[in-house]
Amino acid sequence: MWLIRFILFIKLEIFHSTFYPKSKAFKIAEQKSKEYMESQVQGQNSVNLRKKFTPTFEFGCKRTLFHNDYYPTLQLPNVTLHREKIFEIKNNRILCADGTETKLDVLILATGFKASNYLDPLRVVGKDSIDVNEFWKQDKPSLYLGISTNAAPNQFFILGPNTILAHSSVIFIAECQVNYILQIIEEMMSKGIRVIKPKIEIQEKYMEEIDTKLKKMIWTTGNCNSWYQNSRGNVTALWPYNSTTYWRRTRKLNLNDYDFE
């Protein structure tokens, strides 16, 4: 079992290279996706269906879906795909912007979630009485390794800002973070440290690196608009490197990166 999981992990690490829009891997992945759709969507109405199924954004902008039942499901006789916006909900019917009216038994409001509001609905007050969530909303979250922030000493995040993955399992990232946080706690206990926070210059240098890397990737280019971004268009959700890089960064704590007392 471990060998199967390891092979899958390596494949997904390679898949990460498809998120660079100027790369050969990106062009191959986009072309293969189109070819797969064409092979799955056949029949008399295939041209119209393919048009409906084709996104208006580039490959990788939003979460990629690995599933061989997706296109067949959308072509079932009891399934209809509407791309138009819902204009009105009236009794047991929905009216779309193109005039289409559909009768419903159940309406599921899958309208998304506030992925960039990391502390909601909690109110966390950091040093100098800073409301951390409100402070982050003014621009974007700033953390070191997505785990701790100078604005809130002794607070540690799991799957915090810029640590979500678009190519692999976040469970691996969470495990790396737990290991790193435990190292911090062990140092605090052994050295009698009461307060710890990343050095502001270390944190700012790290965030500058993350921003520079993200500017080269699909999520900040073209017409990409997704839940990975906050209201200002900053990508606050995703880790821009592969999983192995995060493991290397968090494998061993460097206490010199922190201020403590």
FENNORUR-V657632 format. One record per run of one state. SS is the DSSP state (@ for helix, = for strand, . for the rest). FROM is the first residue (numbers start at 1). TO is the last residue. Records with the same first field share a line. If there is no record, write none. Layout:
SS=FROM-TO + FROM-TO
//
This chain:
.=1-1 + 20-23 + 41-45 + 54-69 + 75-85 + 91-92 + 97-100 + 104-124 + 126-126 + 130-130 + 138-143 + 145-147 + 149-163 + 165-169 + 192-195 + 199-199 + 215-217 + 221-228 + 230-234 + 236-237 + 239-242 + 251-254 + 261-261
@=2-19 + 24-40 + 46-53 + 70-74 + 127-129 + 132-137 + 170-191 + 200-214 + 218-220 + 243-250 + 255-257
==86-90 + 93-96 + 101-103 + 125-125 + 131-131 + 144-144 + 148-148 + 164-164 + 196-198 + 229-229 + 235-235 + 238-238 + 258-260
//
